[in-house]
Amino acid sequence: MINVKTWLWTCRLSVLLAALVIAAKIYPEETWLAHVGTTALIVLTVICLSGAFMGLLLVLGRLYLGCPLCGMRSRAVGGRGSLLWMECPCCGTLRVSFWRVGKRCVEKVEERNDG
Ligand SMILES: [Zn+2]
């Protein structure tokens, strides 16, 4: 089980990796960039496969991640766009935003908002 914040940073890192892969395609004459691009593509593939697997677990309701606030094992109950809802036994329902950094990325919510 990984902490949700670790996963958030992995997702953010994958954006950088994707940029490197694209850069290597745009400038194929740069040998070092081609090597970096190939490595980035491999890492990105692993991250994407993990993400797909986690998405599948989320759909099945079997995705557990560490709570961003207390680290306890919490069930991910749903996601939409860049948002993820988690149910922590200690902190209650949390809404985690992928693109906000720091404390602002986690909000406590009373009820899950499906609207
Ligand atoms: Zn918690």
Residues whose N, C-alpha, C, O or C-beta is under 5 A from the ligand:
A	BS01	ZN	C67 L69 C70 G71 M72 C88 C90 C91
